[in-house]
Amino acid sequence: MRQTGPSITGGGRTPDRQPCDGSMAQGLIEVERKFVPGPGTEERLQELGGTLEHRVTFRDSYYDTPELSLMRADYWLRQREGSGWELKCPGAASVSGPHTEYTELTAEPSIVVQLCEVLGAVVPGAGGVAAVLGPLGLQLVASFVTKRSAWKLVLSGADGEERLLRVDLDTADFGYAVGEVEALVDKEAEVPAALEKIHHLSSLLGEGDTLFCTSFVLLSVPTGPIVGGRLEAISLRGIILAVF
């Protein structure tokens, strides 16, 4: 079970919480921090020079076993309408501080292999994610619609260096709202500086103590578009789950 807090730590069965295959190609590192937005957040972004890129609505569906074996091991299998499948799995922490590192898999063969490894199943000879849901005992456990406004702005640091930051403001159809400040860097050595700028923007937004977690994600695909989409917190069978 995952809960919001100053840092994200996996819960449930710790032995299952292993990093994804390290042999995959490494790409950009996505550094992010989430917060609870207020009614004046968009206005404040405009005052800071932010530009609204787009507003979009999408449906996310999450799959797991009836016992929530994936989520309890800190793996998150999602199908986004119009975007396909994604498996977010824990990576090996390599930068100190209050954050968690994840690897995102979007290629279906890689997702299937990882699911079979986590669930202790034999990898099938062929077939995509949908084909293995039944054999692996996976079923729909949550589905919801999110409305998102996506912003971008350039923030200068104390060293004069400018960095592009993106801010997503999401509201799920069950009423939960979450904001995310994000930066992309090329290597882990750049993560601390990116975090500093993210924290600075967060303070300018006036969120203060409503910030609740920081993480960074090693994107599995080094080129091509990055599909955003972080949720949020879903109430499922009396359990509050933080899903990204």
GIHUVEN-V224895 format. One record per residue. N is the residue number from 0. RES is the residue in one letter. PHI is phi in whole degrees, 0 to 359 (* if undefined). Layout:
# GIHUVEN-V224895
n/res/phi
N/RES/PHI
N/RES/PHI
This chain:
# GIHUVEN-V224895
n/res/phi
0/M/*
1/R/249
2/Q/230
3/T/287
4/G/176
5/P/295
6/S/214
7/I/251
8/T/231
9/G/287
10/G/232
11/G/77
12/R/272
13/T/303
14/P/301
15/D/281
16/R/273
17/Q/246
18/P/292
19/C/294
20/D/305
21/G/285
22/S/278
23/M/287
24/A/295
25/Q/267
26/G/234
27/L/288
28/I/253
29/E/261
30/V/255
31/E/215
32/R/217
33/K/260
34/F/206
35/V/266
36/P/288
37/G/252
38/P/295
39/G/256
40/T/296
41/E/296
42/E/297
43/R/293
44/L/299
45/Q/296
46/E/297
47/L/275
48/G/92
49/G/289
50/T/241
51/L/284
52/E/277
53/H/189
54/R/241
55/V/215
56/T/237
57/F/213
58/R/250
59/D/249
60/S/234
61/Y/250
62/Y/238
63/D/197
64/T/281
65/P/302
66/E/270
67/L/59
68/S/299
69/L/291
70/M/297
71/R/291
72/A/265
73/D/73
74/Y/246
75/W/227
76/L/260
77/R/230
78/Q/242
79/R/259
80/E/302
81/G/87
82/S/236
83/G/92
84/W/265
85/E/213
86/L/241
87/K/259
88/C/227
89/P/292
90/G/257
91/A/282
92/A/299
93/S/228
94/V/234
95/S/287
96/G/127
97/P/281
98/H/206
99/T/228
100/E/256
101/Y/234
102/T/244
103/E/256
104/L/255
105/T/237
106/A/280
107/E/300
108/P/301
109/S/293
110/I/297
111/V/299
112/V/300
113/Q/292
114/L/300
115/C/296
116/E/294
117/V/293
118/L/268
119/G/69
120/A/246
121/V/280
122/V/291
123/P/290
124/G/291
125/A/204
126/G/115
127/G/271
128/V/297
129/A/301
130/A/289
131/V/258
132/L/302
133/G/298
134/P/302
135/L/270
136/G/73
137/L/267
138/Q/216
139/L/293
140/V/243
141/A/199
142/S/211
143/F/204
144/V/253
145/T/241
146/K/258
147/R/234
148/S/246
149/A/250
150/W/238
151/K/219
152/L/200
153/V/255
154/L/240
155/S/270
156/G/269
157/A/296
158/D/273
159/G/85
160/E/286
161/E/260
162/R/223
163/L/284
164/L/243
165/R/241
166/V/232
167/D/252
168/L/244
169/D/245
170/T/227
171/A/277
172/D/288
173/F/260
174/G/100
175/Y/279
176/A/237
177/V/211
178/G/245
179/E/216
180/V/259
181/E/221
182/A/222
183/L/247
184/V/231
185/D/270
186/K/212
187/E/297
188/A/296
189/E/271
190/V/298
191/P/303
192/A/294
193/A/295
194/L/298
195/E/299
196/K/291
197/I/296
198/H/296
199/H/296
200/L/297
201/S/301
202/S/292
203/L/293
204/L/285
205/G/79
206/E/278
207/G/53
208/D/286
209/T/277
210/L/294
211/F/232
212/C/193
213/T/229
214/S/208
215/F/221
216/V/237
217/L/272
218/L/289
219/S/281
220/V/247
221/P/287
222/T/228
223/G/96
224/P/291
225/I/254
226/V/273
227/G/280
228/G/135
229/R/236
230/L/251
231/E/131
232/A/221
233/I/245
234/S/268
235/L/225
236/R/53
237/G/81
238/I/252
239/I/268
240/L/245
241/A/266
242/V/243
243/F/243
